[in-house]
Amino acid sequence: MPPRRQPTARQARLGAELRKLREAAGLKATEAASLLGVNSVQMSQIESGIAGVSEERLRRLAAHYACDDQELIAGLVAMATERKQGWWEEYRGVLPNAFLDLAELEHHAGFRWDVDFLHIPGLLQTEDYSRALFSYVNPEFPKGEVERWVEHRMRRRVIIDRAGPIPYVAVIHEGALRIRVGDRVAARRQLGRVLDISDADHVTVRVIPFDLDGFGGAGSAMVYAGGTVPELDTVVRDGPNGPAFIDDEARLARYRTLFRRVEAVSLDAERTRDFIRGLAKEL
Protein backbone atom coordinates (compact mmCIF):
# COMPACT_ATOMS: atom_id res chain seq x y z
CA MET A 1 0.00 0.00 0.00
CA PRO A 2 1.40 3.47 -0.85
CA PRO A 3 2.56 5.66 2.05
CA ARG A 4 0.16 8.30 3.34
CA ARG A 5 1.19 11.92 3.61
CA GLN A 6 -0.49 12.30 6.99
CA PRO A 7 -2.18 9.40 8.81
CA THR A 8 -5.38 9.94 10.72
CA ALA A 9 -5.40 9.35 14.46
CA ARG A 10 -7.09 5.99 13.85
CA GLN A 11 -4.41 4.91 11.37
CA ALA A 12 -1.64 6.05 13.71
CA ARG A 13 -3.30 4.16 16.58
CA LEU A 14 -3.28 0.93 14.57
CA GLY A 15 0.43 1.29 13.93
CA ALA A 16 1.11 2.07 17.58
CA GLU A 17 -0.82 -1.02 18.70
CA LEU A 18 1.20 -3.21 16.32
CA ARG A 19 4.40 -1.74 17.73
CA LYS A 20 3.20 -2.48 21.29
CA LEU A 21 2.56 -6.12 20.35
CA ARG A 22 6.00 -6.42 18.77
CA GLU A 23 7.75 -4.89 21.77
CA ALA A 24 5.77 -7.10 24.17
CA ALA A 25 7.03 -10.09 22.19
CA GLY A 26 10.61 -8.86 22.60
CA LEU A 27 11.22 -8.59 18.87
CA LYS A 28 13.09 -5.97 16.89
CA ALA A 29 11.48 -4.09 14.02
CA THR A 30 13.96 -5.68 11.60
CA GLU A 31 12.71 -9.14 12.61
CA ALA A 32 9.09 -8.15 11.96
CA ALA A 33 10.09 -6.57 8.66
CA SER A 34 11.82 -9.78 7.58
CA LEU A 35 8.68 -11.77 8.40
CA LEU A 36 6.62 -9.55 6.06
CA GLY A 37 9.29 -9.37 3.38
CA VAL A 38 9.67 -5.61 3.70
CA ASN A 39 12.59 -3.40 4.73
CA SER A 40 13.00 -1.58 8.04
CA VAL A 41 11.79 1.71 6.56
CA GLN A 42 8.55 0.14 5.41
CA MET A 43 8.08 -1.52 8.80
CA SER A 44 8.57 1.84 10.48
CA GLN A 45 5.94 3.32 8.17
CA ILE A 46 3.46 0.58 9.13
CA GLU A 47 4.07 1.17 12.85
CA SER A 48 3.66 4.94 12.47
CA GLY A 49 0.46 4.66 10.46
CA ILE A 50 2.05 6.13 7.34
CA ALA A 51 1.63 2.84 5.49
CA GLY A 52 -1.34 0.50 5.69
CA VAL A 53 -1.29 -3.22 6.38
CA SER A 54 -3.50 -5.95 4.97
CA GLU A 55 -5.54 -8.34 7.09
CA GLU A 56 -3.33 -11.25 6.03
CA ARG A 57 -0.15 -9.45 7.07
CA LEU A 58 -1.68 -8.22 10.31
CA ARG A 59 -2.75 -11.71 11.32
CA ARG A 60 0.69 -13.04 10.38
CA LEU A 61 2.30 -10.46 12.67
CA ALA A 62 -0.11 -11.25 15.51
CA ALA A 63 0.68 -14.95 15.26
CA HIS A 64 4.42 -14.26 15.20
CA TYR A 65 4.02 -12.02 18.24
CA ALA A 66 2.17 -14.87 20.03
CA CYS A 67 -0.91 -12.68 20.48
CA ASP A 68 -3.88 -14.96 21.10
CA ASP A 69 -6.39 -12.24 22.04
CA GLN A 70 -8.85 -12.81 19.22
CA GLU A 71 -11.06 -9.86 20.13
CA LEU A 72 -8.08 -7.50 20.04
CA ILE A 73 -6.91 -8.95 16.73
CA ALA A 74 -10.40 -8.56 15.26
CA GLY A 75 -10.45 -4.94 16.43
CA LEU A 76 -7.09 -4.28 14.78
CA VAL A 77 -8.24 -5.97 11.57
CA ALA A 78 -11.28 -3.69 11.50
CA MET A 79 -9.01 -0.66 11.90
CA ALA A 80 -6.79 -1.90 9.07
CA THR A 81 -9.49 -2.83 6.57
CA GLU A 82 -12.16 -0.15 7.08
CA ARG A 83 -11.20 2.24 4.28
CA LYS A 84 -14.55 3.83 3.48
CA GLN A 85 -14.26 7.59 3.75
CA GLY A 86 -16.72 9.10 6.22
CA TRP A 87 -18.69 12.33 6.03
CA TRP A 88 -15.94 14.16 7.97
CA GLU A 89 -13.63 13.94 4.94
CA GLU A 90 -15.71 16.71 3.39
CA TYR A 91 -14.05 19.05 5.90
CA ARG A 92 -10.44 18.06 5.22
CA GLY A 93 -8.48 21.18 4.46
CA VAL A 94 -11.33 23.24 5.93
CA LEU A 95 -11.13 22.32 9.63
CA PRO A 96 -8.06 21.17 11.60
CA ASN A 97 -7.33 17.47 11.17
CA ALA A 98 -7.73 16.78 14.90
CA PHE A 99 -11.44 17.59 14.68
CA LEU A 100 -11.85 15.23 11.75
CA ASP A 101 -10.02 12.59 13.78
CA LEU A 102 -12.50 13.14 16.60
CA ALA A 103 -15.46 12.59 14.27
CA GLU A 104 -13.84 9.40 12.93
CA LEU A 105 -13.17 8.16 16.46
CA GLU A 106 -16.80 8.75 17.44
CA HIS A 107 -18.05 7.00 14.31
CA HIS A 108 -16.24 3.79 15.25
CA ALA A 109 -16.84 3.98 19.02
CA GLY A 110 -18.87 1.33 20.80
CA PHE A 111 -19.94 3.74 23.54
CA ARG A 112 -19.24 7.29 24.64
CA TRP A 113 -18.84 8.99 28.03
CA ASP A 114 -18.55 12.76 28.46
CA VAL A 115 -17.63 14.76 31.55
CA ASP A 116 -17.85 18.55 31.25
CA PHE A 117 -17.70 21.45 33.68
CA LEU A 118 -17.72 24.61 31.56
CA HIS A 119 -19.78 23.83 28.47
CA ILE A 120 -22.61 21.58 27.38
CA PRO A 121 -20.97 18.53 25.71
CA GLY A 122 -20.75 18.90 21.95
CA LEU A 123 -23.10 16.01 21.19
CA LEU A 124 -25.84 17.73 23.20
CA GLN A 125 -25.39 21.25 21.86
CA THR A 126 -27.98 23.09 19.79
CA GLU A 127 -27.01 25.09 16.72
CA ASP A 128 -27.56 28.37 18.57
CA TYR A 129 -25.37 27.30 21.49
CA SER A 130 -22.60 26.02 19.23
CA ARG A 131 -22.72 29.13 17.05
CA ALA A 132 -22.47 31.45 20.05
CA LEU A 133 -19.58 29.41 21.45
CA PHE A 134 -17.52 29.36 18.24
CA SER A 135 -18.22 33.05 17.57
CA TYR A 136 -17.04 34.07 21.03
CA VAL A 137 -13.93 31.89 21.13
CA ASN A 138 -12.93 32.83 17.57
CA PRO A 139 -14.06 36.44 17.05
CA GLU A 140 -11.82 36.75 13.98
CA PHE A 141 -13.75 34.05 12.12
CA PRO A 142 -15.98 35.29 9.27
CA LYS A 143 -19.59 34.14 9.50
CA GLY A 144 -19.15 31.48 6.82
CA GLU A 145 -16.30 29.82 8.71
CA VAL A 146 -18.27 29.81 11.95
CA GLU A 147 -21.11 28.09 10.12
CA ARG A 148 -18.78 25.35 8.89
CA TRP A 149 -17.70 24.63 12.49
CA VAL A 150 -21.32 24.59 13.62
CA GLU A 151 -22.34 22.30 10.77
CA HIS A 152 -19.53 19.87 11.57
CA ARG A 153 -20.52 19.76 15.24
CA MET A 154 -24.18 19.18 14.41
CA ARG A 155 -23.28 16.33 12.05
CA ARG A 156 -21.25 14.68 14.82
CA ARG A 157 -24.50 14.24 16.77
CA VAL A 158 -25.49 11.46 14.37
CA ILE A 159 -23.93 8.82 16.63
CA ILE A 160 -26.66 9.38 19.25
CA ASP A 161 -29.45 10.65 16.96
CA ARG A 162 -29.36 7.92 14.30
CA ALA A 163 -31.13 4.59 14.18
CA GLY A 164 -28.89 2.15 16.04
CA PRO A 165 -27.16 4.78 18.21
CA ILE A 166 -24.30 4.07 20.61
CA PRO A 167 -24.83 4.11 24.40
CA TYR A 168 -24.02 7.60 25.70
CA VAL A 169 -23.50 8.95 29.22
CA ALA A 170 -22.92 12.64 29.93
CA VAL A 171 -21.98 13.97 33.36
CA ILE A 172 -22.39 17.76 33.36
CA HIS A 173 -21.60 20.20 36.13
CA GLU A 174 -24.31 22.67 37.12
CA GLY A 175 -21.98 25.48 36.09
CA ALA A 176 -22.06 24.36 32.46
CA LEU A 177 -25.86 24.33 32.53
CA ARG A 178 -26.09 27.80 34.04
CA ILE A 179 -23.55 29.65 31.89
CA ARG A 180 -25.46 31.49 29.15
CA VAL A 181 -23.25 31.00 26.14
CA GLY A 182 -25.98 32.63 24.06
CA ASP A 183 -29.02 34.69 25.06
CA ARG A 184 -31.91 33.67 27.31
CA VAL A 185 -33.90 32.14 24.45
CA ALA A 186 -30.91 30.09 23.28
CA ALA A 187 -30.26 28.95 26.84
CA ARG A 188 -33.85 27.75 27.20
CA ARG A 189 -33.64 25.84 23.91
CA GLN A 190 -30.36 24.29 24.98
CA LEU A 191 -31.82 22.98 28.22
CA GLY A 192 -34.76 21.66 26.21
CA ARG A 193 -32.40 19.76 23.90
CA VAL A 194 -30.68 18.14 26.90
CA LEU A 195 -34.04 17.17 28.39
CA ASP A 196 -35.36 15.78 25.12
CA ILE A 197 -32.35 13.58 24.36
CA SER A 198 -32.13 12.39 27.98
CA ASP A 199 -35.48 10.62 27.49
CA ALA A 200 -33.87 8.26 24.96
CA ASP A 201 -33.13 4.76 26.23
CA HIS A 202 -29.52 4.89 25.05
CA VAL A 203 -28.73 8.25 26.68
CA THR A 204 -28.07 9.00 30.34
CA VAL A 205 -27.52 12.56 31.50
CA ARG A 206 -26.39 13.25 35.06
CA VAL A 207 -25.65 16.52 36.85
CA ILE A 208 -23.09 17.44 39.49
CA PRO A 209 -24.73 20.23 41.56
CA PHE A 210 -22.90 23.22 43.01
CA ASP A 211 -23.82 22.26 46.56
CA LEU A 212 -22.08 18.87 46.49
CA ASP A 213 -19.68 18.67 49.44
CA GLY A 214 -16.09 17.55 49.05
CA PHE A 215 -15.94 17.58 45.27
CA GLY A 216 -12.42 18.05 43.88
CA GLY A 217 -12.92 16.54 40.45
CA ALA A 218 -13.28 19.67 38.33
CA GLY A 219 -10.12 18.74 36.44
CA SER A 220 -11.53 15.47 35.17
CA ALA A 221 -13.29 16.75 32.02
CA MET A 222 -13.02 14.19 29.24
CA VAL A 223 -14.46 12.48 26.22
CA TYR A 224 -14.12 8.72 26.60
CA ALA A 225 -14.70 6.66 23.45
CA GLY A 226 -14.99 2.90 23.81
CA GLY A 227 -13.16 0.65 21.39
CA THR A 228 -14.02 -2.91 20.41
CA VAL A 229 -11.92 -3.99 23.42
CA PRO A 230 -10.74 -1.87 26.39
CA GLU A 231 -7.19 -1.81 25.00
CA LEU A 232 -8.52 0.19 22.04
CA ASP A 233 -10.40 2.78 24.10
CA THR A 234 -9.43 6.44 23.68
CA VAL A 235 -9.69 9.51 25.90
CA VAL A 236 -9.88 12.93 24.27
CA ARG A 237 -9.09 16.09 26.21
CA ASP A 238 -9.06 19.70 25.07
CA GLY A 239 -5.58 21.10 24.59
CA PRO A 240 -4.11 24.45 23.50
CA ASN A 241 -3.85 23.16 19.92
CA GLY A 242 -7.14 21.29 19.80
CA PRO A 243 -8.16 17.80 20.92
CA ALA A 244 -5.43 15.61 22.45
CA PHE A 245 -5.84 11.83 22.10
CA ILE A 246 -4.77 9.56 24.97
CA ASP A 247 -4.47 5.80 24.52
CA ASP A 248 -1.80 4.34 26.81
CA GLU A 249 -3.20 1.71 29.14
CA ALA A 250 -2.18 3.30 32.44
CA ARG A 251 -3.81 6.63 31.65
CA LEU A 252 -6.92 4.96 30.22
CA ALA A 253 -7.31 3.09 33.51
CA ARG A 254 -6.94 6.35 35.41
CA TYR A 255 -9.65 8.06 33.36
CA ARG A 256 -11.99 5.10 33.72
CA THR A 257 -11.60 5.46 37.48
CA LEU A 258 -12.14 9.23 37.32
CA PHE A 259 -15.28 8.78 35.28
CA ARG A 260 -16.73 6.29 37.73
CA ARG A 261 -15.99 8.67 40.60
CA VAL A 262 -17.75 11.67 39.07
CA GLU A 263 -20.60 9.47 37.91
CA ALA A 264 -21.04 8.09 41.43
CA VAL A 265 -21.47 11.53 43.04
CA SER A 266 -23.74 12.98 40.33
CA LEU A 267 -27.53 13.09 40.48
CA ASP A 268 -29.26 10.08 38.96
CA ALA A 269 -31.07 10.43 35.64
CA GLU A 270 -34.51 11.20 37.08
CA ARG A 271 -33.28 13.78 39.58
CA THR A 272 -31.19 15.29 36.81
CA ARG A 273 -34.29 15.81 34.65
CA ASP A 274 -36.08 17.47 37.57
CA PHE A 275 -33.01 19.63 38.19
CA ILE A 276 -32.82 20.80 34.56
CA ARG A 277 -36.56 21.51 34.48
CA GLY A 278 -36.05 23.73 37.51
CA LEU A 279 -33.24 25.62 35.77
CA ALA A 280 -35.41 26.10 32.68
CA LYS A 281 -38.18 27.67 34.78
CA GLU A 282 -35.69 30.26 36.03
CA LEU A 283 -35.09 31.54 32.48
HUKAMO-V505351 format. One line per field, one symbol per residue. phi: phi as a letter, one per 20 degrees, with the letter a starting at -180 (. if undefined). psi: psi as a letter, one per 20 degrees, with the letter a starting at -180 (. if undefined). A space follows every 10 residues. Layout:
phi=???
psi=???
This chain:
phi=.ffefbffff fffgfffffg ffffemdeff fffffemcef fffffffdnf debfffffff fgffeledef ffffffffff dfdffegfff dfnddggfff ffffgfgefe abdccbddcf ggfdfeffff fffffffcfe ffgffgffff gffffffgfd effmfefccc dcfggffefe fdefffffff ffffffffff fedcdcddfg effmedefed fadddeefcg fdfbddcfcf dofdddbfff ffffffffff ffffeeffgf ffffffffff ffe
psi=pqqqgoqrhg ghggghhhgg gghhikqqhh ghghhikrrh ghghhgiiih qrprgghghg ggghjkojnh ggghghghhh iojpprhhii jpigqqhhhh hghgghhiqh rppqpqhhqp qhiiqrgggg ghghhghmii prghgghggg ggghhhihhi irplrqpppp opqhghhhpn hbagghhghg hhgggghiiq hjpppqpoqh jpqkokkijk prpoppahqh hjrpppqprh kappppjqgg hghghggggh ghhhirqrgg hgggghhggh hi.
